[in-house]
């Protein structure tokens, strides 16, 4: 989020859209790959929607073509998009992976979460009396 704000303030909006579109297409492809891997490794689990494997494989073929073409035509934009994605890795390790955080860091994370929820008008359900009934 911070990297996006800096790019938005410094660069133009067209470049930011290019960064985000590359990131989106990369995530869509990884999601479809995950779908195929789960269909192969765990074929018996419940799926509310099950499509023929030809659909995701065809999608992956087009996705690979578009991604390779993007990397070839605009490598700098794709590189910056990857850097934007990688800025989330330290956040993941600090917020999710690190289990035994000091209490001060937990309080900081909770206050930032609460501030963000108030800023975006988001209310996350808390375990309370109304929920238990």
N, C-alpha and C positions, 0 to 999 in steps of 0.2 A: 504494500500500500504506500509506503514511504517512497519507494523508488518510482512508482507511478505518479505520485504527486510531484516529485522533482522533475520527471520527464515532462509532465503536463505544464509545469511552470516555465521550463526552459525551452522545450521543443514545441513543435506544432501538433495539432490534434491528428492530422493525417498519419504522422509517424506513430503516434500512440495507438491508433486504430490498427496499423500494420503489426505492431508488437503484440497486441492483444489477440488479433485474429490468428497469428501463428501459434500463440499459446493455446488458444481454444482448439484449433485443429489438431495440435499435438495431443491434447488431453482427450479429445474424441477418439483418436486412433488408439491410444493406450487403453481406453475404456472398452473398445471393441475387441482388442487383443485379450483383455481380461475376461470378456464374455466367452471368447473361443476357448481360452485355457480352462475356465470353469466347466464348460460343456464337455471338454475332453477329460479332465481329472475327476469331476464329480457329476457324472451323468444322471444320477438318481435323485438329486435334491429337487425340491419343489420349485417350480418356476411358474409364476402367474401368466407370463407370456412366453411362448416358445416359438421361435421362427426357424425356418430352414437355414442350415449353416451356409448355404449359398449366398444369402443376403449379407451377413457380416463379412464373408470372405470377399465378395464383390466390392463392398464398401472399402475394405482394407486395400484392395488393389488401387482404387481411385485415390484413396487417402495417401498411399505411398507415392503415387505419381505427383500429386499436388504438393506434398511435403518436400520431395526431392526437387521439384521445380522451384519451389520457394527458396530452398537452401541454395540452389544454383543461381537464381536471379537476384536475390537480395540476402547475401550471407551476413551482412552487418546487422540488418533488422532481425534476422533469425537468431543471431548470436546474442543480441541485446534481449530478445525475448527469452532465451534460455537463461540468461543472467537474472532476469526478473523472476523467473521460476525458482532459480537456485537461492534467491534471497529469502525464500520461505524455509529453507533447510535449517538455519539456526533457530528460527522461531519454533519449528517443530521440535527440535531437540530441547529447547528451553521450556516449552509449554507442555509437551506431551511425553516425550521419551524420558526426560529426567524426572524420576518418581519421588526421590527424597529431597525435595527442594526446601530451603529454609522458609520459615513462616513469613518473613518479610517479602519474599518473592511471590509466595502464594497470595498474600494480601494485595500486592501490586497487580498481579494478573487479574484478581477478582475485581479490583477497582477499575482497571482499564476495561474489562468486560462489561461492567455495570455502566460505565460512562458511554461506551459504544452502543449499548442497548438503549440508553436514554437518548443518545444523539440520533439514532436511526429509528426510534419509536418501536423497538423490538422488546417483547416481554417473553423471556424463556420460562417455561413452567417450573416452579420450585416445588419441592415436596412440602406440602402444607396440609391443613385440615381439610380443605375442599377437595383436594386430590385423593385423599385416603378414603373418603366416604363413598 
